[in-house]
Amino acid sequence: MHDARHLWLKAGLLFVWVLVTFGAVWFVRDLTWIIGQWQFGYWMVAQGAVLMFIAIICVYCAAMNHFERQDQAAESSAASSHE
């Protein structure tokens, strides 16, 4: 079951995903530093976006674990108060 916490988390992470995906591509022309044989902008789109997506997944997993622990604590306190 998804409550408001889960939906806000998903909306926020999707917003970050959109910013990374389209923001990096849009502004990559301005990143003209050279790293190795490629411009920094090429590296940013090719590698940096993938690393950001992995970070988004890690944040989502950590937040879901936190939410599940909160839900379990609330259920156990509710069960103990009914007895």
N, CA and C atoms as an extended XYZ file, in Angstrom:
249
Properties=species:S:1:pos:R:3:atomname:S:1:resname:S:1:resid:I:1 pbc="F F F"
N         0.848       -1.183        0.000 N   MET     1
C         0.000        0.000        0.000 CA  MET     1
C         0.893        1.245        0.000 C   MET     1
N         0.569        2.175       -0.836 N   HIS     2
C         1.376        3.394       -0.938 CA  HIS     2
C         0.618        4.553       -0.304 C   HIS     2
N         1.262        5.192        0.639 N   ASP     3
C         0.673        6.379        1.230 CA  ASP     3
C         1.392        7.610        0.684 C   ASP     3
N         1.121        8.743        1.257 N   ALA     4
C         1.655       10.009        0.737 CA  ALA     4
C         3.182       10.054        0.787 C   ALA     4
N         3.777        9.422        1.802 N   ARG     5
C         5.248        9.436        1.890 CA  ARG     5
C         5.875        8.795        0.663 C   ARG     5
N         5.345        7.644        0.278 N   HIS     6
C         5.895        6.924       -0.870 CA  HIS     6
C         5.692        7.715       -2.165 C   HIS     6
N         4.527        8.293       -2.308 N   LEU     7
C         4.244        9.037       -3.532 CA  LEU     7
C         5.102       10.287       -3.643 C   LEU     7
N         5.320       10.996       -2.531 N   TRP     8
C         6.174       12.181       -2.562 CA  TRP     8
C         7.626       11.793       -2.840 C   TRP     8
N         8.062       10.674       -2.265 N   LEU     9
C         9.417       10.191       -2.538 CA  LEU     9
C         9.585        9.878       -4.016 C   LEU     9
N         8.643        9.143       -4.584 N   LYS    10
C         8.716        8.810       -6.005 CA  LYS    10
C         8.675       10.055       -6.877 C   LYS    10
N         7.811       11.005       -6.542 N   ALA    11
C         7.718       12.240       -7.326 CA  ALA    11
C         9.027       13.028       -7.256 C   ALA    11
N         9.615       13.124       -6.077 N   GLY    12
C        10.864       13.849       -5.919 CA  GLY    12
C        12.011       13.195       -6.673 C   GLY    12
N        12.102       11.877       -6.585 N   LEU    13
C        13.177       11.182       -7.286 CA  LEU    13
C        12.979       11.215       -8.798 C   LEU    13
N        11.742       11.150       -9.255 N   LEU    14
C        11.488       11.283      -10.691 CA  LEU    14
C        11.847       12.684      -11.185 C   LEU    14
N        11.593       13.686      -10.355 N   PHE    15
C        11.961       15.054      -10.710 CA  PHE    15
C        13.486       15.181      -10.842 C   PHE    15
N        14.217       14.592       -9.901 N   VAL    16
C        15.677       14.603       -9.977 CA  VAL    16
C        16.135       13.877      -11.238 C   VAL    16
N        15.501       12.747      -11.551 N   TRP    17
C        15.840       11.991      -12.752 CA  TRP    17
C        15.646       12.840      -14.009 C   TRP    17
N        14.531       13.575      -14.077 N   VAL    18
C        14.269       14.434      -15.238 CA  VAL    18
C        15.313       15.540      -15.322 C   VAL    18
N        15.642       16.147      -14.185 N   LEU    19
C        16.660       17.198      -14.192 CA  LEU    19
C        18.006       16.683      -14.671 C   LEU    19
N        18.392       15.513      -14.193 N   VAL    20
C        19.683       14.955      -14.592 CA  VAL    20
C        19.672       14.588      -16.071 C   VAL    20
N        18.601       13.927      -16.506 N   THR    21
C        18.546       13.463      -17.882 CA  THR    21
C        18.533       14.619      -18.873 C   THR    21
N        17.612       15.555      -18.688 N   PHE    22
C        17.473       16.633      -19.654 CA  PHE    22
C        18.385       17.816      -19.353 C   PHE    22
N        18.676       18.057      -18.087 N   GLY    23
C        19.569       19.153      -17.730 CA  GLY    23
C        20.990       18.916      -18.189 C   GLY    23
N        21.486       17.713      -17.991 N   ALA    24
C        22.852       17.404      -18.425 CA  ALA    24
C        22.971       17.494      -19.938 C   ALA    24
N        21.987       16.995      -20.645 N   VAL    25
C        22.036       17.040      -22.105 CA  VAL    25
C        21.894       18.473      -22.607 C   VAL    25
N        21.048       19.252      -21.973 N   TRP    26
C        20.801       20.622      -22.426 CA  TRP    26
C        22.028       21.516      -22.230 C   TRP    26
N        22.675       21.386      -21.069 N   PHE    27
C        23.785       22.279      -20.734 CA  PHE    27
C        25.154       21.684      -21.043 C   PHE    27
N        25.208       20.511      -21.648 N   VAL    28
C        26.489       19.863      -21.897 CA  VAL    28
C        27.358       20.657      -22.865 C   VAL    28
N        26.763       21.428      -23.719 N   ARG    29
C        27.552       22.226      -24.668 CA  ARG    29
C        28.435       23.247      -23.970 C   ARG    29
N        28.028       23.675      -22.765 N   ASP    30
C        28.796       24.679      -22.031 CA  ASP    30
C        29.999       24.086      -21.292 C   ASP    30
N        30.056       22.767      -21.159 N   LEU    31
C        31.150       22.114      -20.443 CA  LEU    31
C        32.231       21.726      -21.454 C   LEU    31
N        33.222       22.580      -21.612 N   THR    32
C        34.199       22.385      -22.679 CA  THR    32
C        35.567       21.923      -22.181 C   THR    32
N        35.706       21.552      -20.923 N   TRP    33
C        36.996       21.085      -20.437 CA  TRP    33
C        37.348       19.762      -21.109 C   TRP    33
N        38.625       19.504      -21.245 N   ILE    34
C        39.093       18.274      -21.879 CA  ILE    34
C        39.589       17.308      -20.796 C   ILE    34
N        39.071       16.088      -20.821 N   ILE    35
C        39.529       15.013      -19.933 CA  ILE    35
C        39.931       13.862      -20.843 C   ILE    35
N        41.210       13.548      -20.867 N   GLY    36
C        41.687       12.524      -21.791 CA  GLY    36
C        41.503       13.003      -23.222 C   GLY    36
N        40.798       12.214      -23.999 N   GLN    37
C        40.546       12.583      -25.394 CA  GLN    37
C        39.172       13.214      -25.601 C   GLN    37
N        38.348       13.226      -24.572 N   TRP    38
C        36.981       13.707      -24.721 CA  TRP    38
C        36.755       14.981      -23.932 C   TRP    38
N        35.762       15.715      -24.355 N   GLN    39
C        35.351       16.893      -23.593 CA  GLN    39
C        34.602       16.429      -22.343 C   GLN    39
N        34.647       17.268      -21.318 N   PHE    40
C        33.998       16.949      -20.048 CA  PHE    40
C        32.497       16.727      -20.243 C   PHE    40
N        31.885       17.468      -21.151 N   GLY    41
C        30.453       17.312      -21.403 CA  GLY    41
C        30.104       15.923      -21.880 C   GLY    41
N        30.924       15.353      -22.739 N   TYR    42
C        30.690       13.991      -23.205 CA  TYR    42
C        30.757       13.015      -22.041 C   TYR    42
N        31.768       13.155      -21.186 N   TRP    43
C        31.913       12.281      -20.033 CA  TRP    43
C        30.719       12.430      -19.090 C   TRP    43
N        30.267       13.663      -18.904 N   MET    44
C        29.149       13.924      -17.997 CA  MET    44
C        27.894       13.211      -18.466 C   MET    44
N        27.603       13.263      -19.743 N   VAL    45
C        26.401       12.607      -20.260 CA  VAL    45
C        26.576       11.094      -20.252 C   VAL    45
N        27.752       10.624      -20.644 N   ALA    46
C        27.968        9.190      -20.774 CA  ALA    46
C        28.111        8.491      -19.424 C   ALA    46
N        28.779        9.115      -18.475 N   GLN    47
C        29.065        8.447      -17.206 CA  GLN    47
C        28.359        9.080      -16.013 C   GLN    47
N        28.340       10.394      -15.954 N   GLY    48
C        27.789       11.079      -14.790 CA  GLY    48
C        26.316       10.815      -14.582 C   GLY    48
N        25.551       10.749      -15.660 N   ALA    49
C        24.118       10.490      -15.532 CA  ALA    49
C        23.870        9.089      -15.003 C   ALA    49
N        24.662        8.120      -15.439 N   VAL    50
C        24.506        6.748      -14.956 CA  VAL    50
C        24.810        6.684      -13.463 C   VAL    50
N        25.855        7.367      -13.033 N   LEU    51
C        26.174        7.389      -11.606 CA  LEU    51
C        25.064        8.049      -10.797 C   LEU    51
N        24.453        9.067      -11.349 N   MET    52
C        23.341        9.723      -10.654 CA  MET    52
C        22.137        8.796      -10.561 C   MET    52
N        21.865        8.028      -11.597 N   PHE    53
C        20.753        7.082      -11.545 CA  PHE    53
C        20.995        6.022      -10.469 C   PHE    53
N        22.222        5.564      -10.330 N   ILE    54
C        22.551        4.598       -9.278 CA  ILE    54
C        22.346        5.240       -7.909 C   ILE    54
N        22.718        6.508       -7.756 N   ALA    55
C        22.500        7.217       -6.491 CA  ALA    55
C        21.011        7.350       -6.190 C   ALA    55
N        20.199        7.607       -7.205 N   ILE    56
C        18.748        7.702       -7.011 CA  ILE    56
C        18.194        6.375       -6.521 C   ILE    56
N        18.657        5.272       -7.086 N   ILE    57
C        18.201        3.949       -6.662 CA  ILE    57
C        18.602        3.682       -5.215 C   ILE    57
N        19.817        4.057       -4.837 N   CYS    58
C        20.260        3.859       -3.455 CA  CYS    58
C        19.433        4.683       -2.474 C   CYS    58
N        19.125        5.921       -2.841 N   VAL    59
C        18.282        6.763       -1.980 CA  VAL    59
C        16.898        6.152       -1.837 C   VAL    59
N        16.345        5.649       -2.931 N   TYR    60
C        15.023        5.026       -2.884 CA  TYR    60
C        15.028        3.799       -1.978 C   TYR    60
N        16.035        2.963       -2.092 N   CYS    61
C        16.113        1.764       -1.249 CA  CYS    61
C        16.242        2.129        0.229 C   CYS    61
N        17.093        3.090        0.541 N   ALA    62
C        17.268        3.504        1.933 CA  ALA    62
C        15.980        4.100        2.499 C   ALA    62
N        15.304        4.919        1.710 N   ALA    63
C        14.055        5.526        2.181 CA  ALA    63
C        12.964        4.475        2.374 C   ALA    63
N        12.873        3.510        1.473 N   MET    64
C        11.857        2.464        1.617 CA  MET    64
C        12.138        1.598        2.845 C   MET    64
N        13.403        1.300        3.113 N   ASN    65
C        13.746        0.564        4.339 CA  ASN    65
C        13.336        1.362        5.577 C   ASN    65
N        13.573        2.648        5.556 N   HIS    66
C        13.185        3.511        6.668 CA  HIS    66
C        11.667        3.518        6.849 C   HIS    66
N        10.926        3.644        5.746 N   PHE    67
C         9.466        3.638        5.825 CA  PHE    67
C         8.938        2.309        6.353 C   PHE    67
N         9.540        1.198        5.917 N   GLU    68
C         9.099       -0.107        6.391 CA  GLU    68
C         9.352       -0.279        7.878 C   GLU    68
N        10.507        0.201        8.366 N   ARG    69
C        10.774        0.140        9.803 CA  ARG    69
C         9.779        0.991       10.590 C   ARG    69
N         9.437        2.165       10.064 N   GLN    70
C         8.437        3.009       10.721 CA  GLN    70
C         7.081        2.308       10.767 C   GLN    70
N         6.697        1.678        9.665 N   ASP    71
C         5.409        0.983        9.615 CA  ASP    71
C         5.375       -0.200       10.568 C   ASP    71
N         6.472       -0.948       10.644 N   GLN    72
C         6.525       -2.077       11.566 CA  GLN    72
C         6.449       -1.612       13.013 C   GLN    72
N         7.125       -0.512       13.337 N   ALA    73
C         7.072        0.025       14.693 CA  ALA    73
C         5.663        0.507       15.026 C   ALA    73
N         4.997        1.128       14.077 N   ALA    74
C         3.624        1.591       14.311 CA  ALA    74
C         2.667        0.421       14.477 C   ALA    74
N         2.854       -0.627       13.699 N   GLU    75
C         1.990       -1.807       13.824 CA  GLU    75
C         2.212       -2.507       15.159 C   GLU    75
N         3.463       -2.618       15.578 N   SER    76
C         3.729       -3.302       16.855 CA  SER    76
C         3.215       -2.481       18.031 C   SER    76
N         3.309       -1.168       17.951 N   SER    77
C         2.771       -0.335       19.041 CA  SER    77
C         1.245       -0.362       19.037 C   SER    77
N         0.640       -0.420       17.853 N   ALA    78
C        -0.820       -0.518       17.775 CA  ALA    78
C        -1.305       -1.869       18.289 C   ALA    78
N        -0.580       -2.930       17.992 N   ALA    79
C        -0.958       -4.267       18.460 CA  ALA    79
C        -0.807       -4.369       19.966 C   ALA    79
N         0.238       -3.773       20.525 N   SER    80
C         0.437       -3.837       21.968 CA  SER    80
C        -0.577       -2.969       22.718 C   SER    80
N        -1.055       -1.914       22.107 N   SER    81
C        -2.045       -1.066       22.780 CA  SER    81
C        -3.431       -1.693       22.751 C   SER    81
N        -3.695       -2.579       21.789 N   HIS    82
C        -4.999       -3.245       21.718 CA  HIS    82
C        -5.083       -4.418       22.684 C   HIS    82
N        -3.955       -4.907       23.166 N   GLU    83
C        -3.975       -6.067       24.076 CA  GLU    83
C        -4.091       -5.661       25.486 C   GLU    83
